[in-house]
Amino acid sequence: MKFALFPLAALTCTAAFAAEAPKIFTDLLPADTPIKGEIVVVVPPPELDKYIAKVEQAARKDPEWFKEHAKNGKPGVPLPYDERLGLTKEEYDDYLKTWGKREFKPVEPVAIQLKGDKEGRWTVNMTGGAQNVSTLKYDPKEDAFKSPNGTLKRIEDVSADADSTLGAWSGSEWKFEEQGSFGTTKENFAIGKTADKKYGLVVYRFQEVSGQGTRLADRGMVVRFPLGAAGIIKPKAAPAPNAKPAPAPKPAPAPTKKKK
């Protein structure tokens, strides 16, 4: 699937249709204001690898039990403790402690701008590797996003706790899913803020699976941006129109010859 490109220059254009931004963007993205953001990934500490290896071994040993146990967990959150995970209670507690030390690693800086059009639809325009998000258009009347694939409908709000992959954050989420004779297509978009209210988050994912179960596409990203004045991209100051160039320094006088 091809996505339309969104040029960086367009982010600095003045909006032709001024309007109040929908409630879902309140305190997150001010309309017609360029915001600095970055695509990020979550990097767990390397000390976690030894515990993950034990859990994977336990999953291979009893796959049916592991599949059922995984249903009791929340997406992106460590599974509840059970001795069949292959970890002692002490190891599990240390696993949770180590998991808490994960960090956000910046991958690519991007520019973000919320813009409305004359039809009353809104777009979260992004540059660089986050351009796919720019294909989504939000319709406040339907509380839904329209994409080239179909309509993303509102689902349950996000309320992630501190142990989730992205840490504690809350927001709104929309989802598109379509099953056909050739396979299944899924598209998700979520926007919200971290619990400390320092950052906004945009989470996007597109998946395409063939009728035979082959994964044809799986693209996801997390974009993080500072909230408030800290995130606004300030324009570079233009030189004063009547400013005169600084005078060139005078050449040093030539040395004089001494009379004999």
C-alpha positions, 0 to 999 in steps of 0.5 A: 500500500502506498501512502501520500507524502506530506512535505515539511514545508506544508507544516509552516503554512497558515491555515486557511480555515481557522476553527476550534480543535476537537476535544480529543486534541485539547491540551495535546496539539494546538491547531495550526502550530508546528510541534517538534516530536520524535519517533521512539522505541522502548529499550528494555535493560539487557539484564532482562534477557536471562528472564525472557529466555527462561519464560520462552523455554517454559512456553515451548515446554507447555504451549497450551498452558502458556497460551491460556495463561497469556489470556489473563494478561494485559497487552504490553504488560508482564504476565501475572506470576505463575511458577510454570513461567519458569521463574521463582518468585524472587526472579519474577520480582526482580524481572518486574524491577528490571522491566521498570528501568526500560527507556525511550530511545529516539529514532527520528525527529519529526514535525507535527501539526494539527490542521483543519479543512473547510469540511470540518475534518482534521488531520495530524500531519507528520513528517519523515517516517511518521507520514502514514499518520497524515493519511488519516482524517478525523471527522468530529461529527462521527468521532471517527478517522477515515483512512485509505483503508476504511473507517477507524471507529472509536473503541475503549479509551486507553488507560495504561498502567506504569507496567505497560510498555509505554508506561502510565498514559491515557488517551483515545483510540480508534480501530479499523478491521476488515476480513475478506477472502484475501485476508485481514486488514487492521489499522489502529490510531491512538493519541493521549498523554503520559501520566506526568503530563509532560509528553503527548503520545501518538501510537499507530499500527497497520497490519495485513495478513493473508488468508493463509495466515502469512503476515504481509505487512506490520508497520507500527510507530510511537511518536512522542512530543513535549506538551505545552510551550516546550514542544512548539517549533519557534520560527527563526528570527529574520534579520532587521530590514534596515540593518547595516552590515558591520564595517570591515576591519581596517588593514593594519598600517605598513611598517615604516623603514628606519632611517640609517 
